[in-house]
Amino acid sequence: MKRILMLEEGWKRFITYAWTIGINRYIKENNKDFVLYQMQSWGNWSKNKDFNSGEYAIFDLADFSKYDGIIIDFTNFTNKDRLNNLISQISASGKPVVSVGSESHGFHYVGADGYWATMEIINHLIDQHHCKSFYYEYWDCLYA
């Protein structure tokens, strides 16, 4: 039996449960011999830094040597130091890692690519609505 650990940061006050549901559905439908373990934090939720620090401390409990692989969704992490520490620990474990939604750190990646959809919208605005200028704003919560 393969033990997979999923680490994720909540989104506002919501649990990002869709990942867990989808993974468990795949395991069941494909008769895989996997067990999914999950560690969830809400370290980005409160304006109280002590509360958030306590939330992020859940990840300090992980013993990565006990798992065969790790899935991490760190798109919602707002504490850069905590995130970098966690990434260092995960990398040092030597376990295979899949990053959900954020390409970085040499981890395997799964996520959406909005390039073609964006290009289709921009072309529509140019061709059909004769727009000539656009304003783009980029904000990366990992490194803000």
Secondary structure, DSSP 8 states (H G I E B T S, - for coil): -EEEEEEEE-BTTB--HHHHHHHHHHHHHTT--EEEEEEEE-TTT-S-HHHHHHHHGGGGG--GGG-SEEEEE-TT---HHHHHHHHHHHHHHT--EEEES---TT-EEE----HHHHHHHHHHHHHHH-----------TT--
